[in-house]
């Protein structure tokens, strides 16, 4: 196999795979905390709050962002206009940026689940804003890498 093609394909796969790992880590962190909050609410005889799902699901978008960059890398590979090492670098940078953004969202969501549970439902908007700030990093990675890929060739 051509080394240039292999490196480019590896970059494409890593942009999605590493982002998806981050989404899994983030969902795991927030989901574990949400389960604890639901258990606490159930023990107290309170209705289970659906708003925890917002915090659990927030890290998923980074997988989509990694996928979108992966498609752009594949397009560049098909056109033969970029070096494999460049595409590997872009794919890896995308994956890592999205992974950290998703993981941090999950950590914020985990803290938010606990806070909302202990504050009797108060503070949801503040948690969503904090999650949104971490989401912005993921969006920036998507936009900046897309711009970079658009300038190649």
Long-range contacts (C-beta under 8 A, 24 or more apart in sequence): 3-84, 4-83, 4-84, 4-85, 5-77, 5-84, 6-84, 7-83, 7-84, 7-85, 7-87, 7-88, 8-73, 8-76, 8-77, 8-82, 8-83, 8-84, 8-87, 8-88, 9-77, 9-84, 10-84, 10-88, 10-91, 11-73, 11-84, 11-87, 11-88, 11-89, 11-90, 11-91, 11-92, 12-70, 12-73, 12-74, 12-77, 12-87, 12-91, 13-70, 13-91, 14-88, 14-91, 14-92, 14-94, 14-95, 15-66, 15-67, 15-69, 15-70, 15-73, 15-90, 15-91, 15-92, 15-94, 15-95, 15-98, 15-145, 16-63, 16-66, 16-67, 16-69, 16-70, 16-95, 17-66, 17-95, 18-66, 18-92, 18-94, 18-95, 18-96, 18-98, 18-99, 19-62, 19-63, 19-65, 19-66, 19-67, 19-94, 19-95, 19-98, 19-99, 19-102, 20-63, 20-66, 21-99, 22-59, 22-62, 22-95, 22-98, 22-99, 22-100, 22-101, 22-102, 22-103, 23-59, 23-60, 23-61, 23-62, 23-63, 23-98, 23-102, 25-59, 25-99, 25-102, 25-103, 25-106, 26-58, 26-59, 26-62, 26-102, 26-103, 26-104, 26-105, 26-106, 26-107, 26-109, 27-56, 27-57, 27-59, 27-60, 27-106, 28-106, 29-103, 29-106, 29-107, 29-109, 29-110, 30-55, 30-56, 30-58, 30-59, 30-105, 30-106, 30-107, 30-109, 30-110, 30-112, 30-113, 31-56, 32-110, 33-109, 33-110, 33-111, 33-113, 33-114, 34-109, 34-110, 34-113, 36-113, 36-114, 36-117, 37-113, 37-114, 37-116, 37-117, 40-117, 41-117, 49-116, 49-117, 49-121, 51-116, 51-121, 51-124, 52-113, 52-116, 54-109, 54-124, 54-128, 55-108, 55-109, 55-110, 55-112, 55-113, 55-127, 55-131, 56-109, 58-105, 58-106, 58-109, 58-131, 58-135, 59-102, 59-103, 59-105, 59-106, 59-109, 60-102, 61-102, 61-135, 61-138, 62-98, 62-99, 62-101, 62-102, 62-105, 62-138, 63-98, 63-102, 65-94, 65-98, 65-138, 65-139, 65-141, 65-142, 66-94, 66-95, 66-98, 68-142, 68-146, 69-94, 69-142, 69-145, 69-146, 69-149, 72-145, 72-146, 72-149, 72-150, 73-149, 76-149, 76-152, 76-153, 79-153, 81-152, 81-153, 82-149, 82-152, 82-153, 86-152, 90-145, 90-148, 90-149, 93-141, 93-145, 94-141, 94-142, 94-145, 97-137, 97-138, 97-140, 97-141, 97-145, 98-138, 98-141, 98-142, 100-137, 101-134, 101-135, 101-137, 101-138, 101-141, 102-138, 104-134, 104-137, 105-131, 105-134, 105-135, 105-138, 108-134
